[in-house]
Amino acid sequence: MGKRTSAILLLLAASALATCTDPNVDTFESQGGAGPDPLGLISGTVVYSGPPPACTDDGHVVGNVVLLLFDYDNPSPPDGLATSARSAHSIPGDVLFGSARASLCACRETDTCPAVATVSAPFDWPGIAQGREYQVRAFFDTDGDFSPFFGVRNLPTRGDVAGGAVEDARAIAPRFVRVAVGTRETPDGRDNDGDGMVDEEGEVHVNRFGAHVSGLTVTLGLQQPYERPYYTIGYDPEVTAPTQPELCDNPSPGEFRPCLSAQAKLPPPSLTDPVMRVGFLYNPLPLLFSILQYDADDPADPVTAVLNRAGISYDPSAARFLLAYEDVDRDLVYNELPDDGHAILGSAGVQSFFPRVVLARRQTVAQTQRGEPRILMIGTVNPLLYLDPIDGIAAPPAAGQPHTVACPPGAAGCRMTVNPVQQMPVVVPPVAVQLLNPTSLSCVVPILGPETDRERFIPRDAMTNPAGATRYVVCRELPLGDYAFNIVNQTGQAWTVPNDLGRGIGAEEGSPEDLVLNPRSVLGAGGERVAPLESQATVLTVYDPDPEDGVADGCPAEAANPVPFNESLIDFCCAPVRHLCANATPPPDPPVDPPIPDFCCP
């Protein structure tokens, strides 16, 4: 071999060595890098115990199992604030009923079906983000009317069989399994096996090899006895209708637009009589919620026409508001005050009730995209319907047969009596809350009217986060704008007004072309158009009765210096909104109203 050949081989060898060094590797997004985090997989079994399924003429099961994944500490209402699931998965009815499908479909023809069918099916749920703890909620959509893309059809209805991954399905108040997807650091610093079925304390981290949670059991066995609370809103005919500003004259037929002054106040401390106290709040805004009625056999009925186009069918007599006391602290002891008091009126002796009544200020697309915090008002069923929350008030009138065991005041380990009614008077206290972090009620900042006695009308527990520190409070006029109504039964079934039936689908809001389309158009197909329902377009407008004076603010002298927000929660609560601080770079344009609190904007 010549010298020239030897030199070439030596050069090639050196080049090869140079190219065998480790390539540059970016870190994962969870570590601050650009590399996508590896995803997780949840595997398990769905166990169904409920009525036999409905079937098509050719022997296929109607409906699907719907699995919904939520952050463990922020599920869907009424137990949390989540407006959508982190992930969803479905199992076709044919797969769930498997080999039993043929016999269960055939037995309907001979009326020999069993009362209860028990079946199971495995599932694999891919694409789960790691580094979180979840809970799984689920239901079997017995009539196939569920649509995750259509707001008026995205929750269970009557006959659907609900459940989830719970520790003990026989418990009075079952606890959901804490599902950790990723690697959990145990207190002794060692990693567990990553199966997710553990309760050790410690953070859950992204595993660079992915994560597989196996052996999860999802139980379905609670059949929904009622429809969603489809409702309309009007004034209570037994109370003199309030005088409204020109803004809320309700000019078109069927339109209802109540108003609330931004300077509205809570009752003064001197007003101690319970009836007068509630009347002080109810009489200026006597809202009465009523179940939406229609005649399914009358195609000329405008409500029927809209519901048919939307793919909604229900028996109005089966749609109810489920009135009951709420066990706020979840100790299975009801009617305890202040522990089970209303979030705003608890100190005034008002118990917390179901259904939940929450009003949310509507946001523009731009406000949502830039992450402005939600503004809420917390209403309540008129407490004059009940005996125990306020002494001397008559018991609620009989309104439907209770379908649970009666629970005496202060009793533990039993279920509360539920009164299913079709009309419900609602009180809206003039107190707003600013939700800094949409995942936690610990991040709520109450907004009270100027000169409000906060100690009297906001109970200590409602102002205290889990760490025990008192919340920061702002004293100013109510935030202006239009507020949507949300009613949530304890079953999780809810209805929101305004909705797609009232504002139209695909049309610019407020335009004369507002139309409701067949929901198939949402999924890609066309459909006939019908006029929207005015009753499903109602909002509460908070208006400024004296706009030239600016925003009145200022706490009473005894509360001139609001108690500091809990220091341990500041980073958690403020992280989603710091970019909206007035001193941010660049500052928000237009400014956020109400402003982000000072403790978030050092």
Secondary structure as GFF3:
##gff-version 3
##sequence-region A 1 602
A	DSSP	alpha_helix	3	19	.	.	.	ID=ss1
A	DSSP	three_ten_helix	29	31	.	.	.	ID=ss2
A	DSSP	beta_strand	40	50	.	.	.	ID=ss3
A	DSSP	beta_strand	64	71	.	.	.	ID=ss4
A	DSSP	beta_strand	87	92	.	.	.	ID=ss5
A	DSSP	alpha_helix	93	97	.	.	.	ID=ss6
A	DSSP	three_ten_helix	98	100	.	.	.	ID=ss7
A	DSSP	alpha_helix	101	110	.	.	.	ID=ss8
A	DSSP	beta_strand	117	128	.	.	.	ID=ss9
A	DSSP	beta_strand	132	140	.	.	.	ID=ss10
A	DSSP	three_ten_helix	151	153	.	.	.	ID=ss11
A	DSSP	beta_strand	161	164	.	.	.	ID=ss12
A	DSSP	beta_strand	179	181	.	.	.	ID=ss13
A	DSSP	beta_strand	183	184	.	.	.	ID=ss14
A	DSSP	beta_strand	204	205	.	.	.	ID=ss15
A	DSSP	beta_strand	211	223	.	.	.	ID=ss16
A	DSSP	beta_strand	231	235	.	.	.	ID=ss17
A	DSSP	three_ten_helix	246	248	.	.	.	ID=ss18
A	DSSP	beta_strand	259	261	.	.	.	ID=ss19
A	DSSP	alpha_helix	274	282	.	.	.	ID=ss20
A	DSSP	beta_strand	287	291	.	.	.	ID=ss21
A	DSSP	alpha_helix	302	310	.	.	.	ID=ss22
A	DSSP	three_ten_helix	316	318	.	.	.	ID=ss23
A	DSSP	beta_strand	321	325	.	.	.	ID=ss24
A	DSSP	three_ten_helix	346	348	.	.	.	ID=ss25
A	DSSP	beta_strand	353	354	.	.	.	ID=ss26
A	DSSP	beta_strand	356	361	.	.	.	ID=ss27
A	DSSP	alpha_helix	365	369	.	.	.	ID=ss28
A	DSSP	beta_strand	374	381	.	.	.	ID=ss29
A	DSSP	three_ten_helix	383	385	.	.	.	ID=ss30
A	DSSP	beta_strand	419	421	.	.	.	ID=ss31
A	DSSP	beta_strand	423	427	.	.	.	ID=ss32
A	DSSP	beta_strand	432	435	.	.	.	ID=ss33
A	DSSP	three_ten_helix	441	443	.	.	.	ID=ss34
A	DSSP	beta_strand	444	448	.	.	.	ID=ss35
A	DSSP	alpha_helix	454	457	.	.	.	ID=ss36
A	DSSP	three_ten_helix	460	463	.	.	.	ID=ss37
A	DSSP	beta_strand	474	475	.	.	.	ID=ss38
A	DSSP	beta_strand	481	488	.	.	.	ID=ss39
A	DSSP	beta_strand	494	497	.	.	.	ID=ss40
A	DSSP	alpha_helix	500	503	.	.	.	ID=ss41
A	DSSP	beta_strand	516	517	.	.	.	ID=ss42
A	DSSP	three_ten_helix	519	521	.	.	.	ID=ss43
A	DSSP	beta_strand	529	530	.	.	.	ID=ss44
A	DSSP	three_ten_helix	534	536	.	.	.	ID=ss45
A	DSSP	beta_strand	540	543	.	.	.	ID=ss46
A	DSSP	three_ten_helix	547	549	.	.	.	ID=ss47
A	DSSP	three_ten_helix	557	559	.	.	.	ID=ss48
A	DSSP	alpha_helix	567	574	.	.	.	ID=ss49
A	DSSP	three_ten_helix	578	580	.	.	.	ID=ss50
A	DSSP	three_ten_helix	598	600	.	.	.	ID=ss51
###
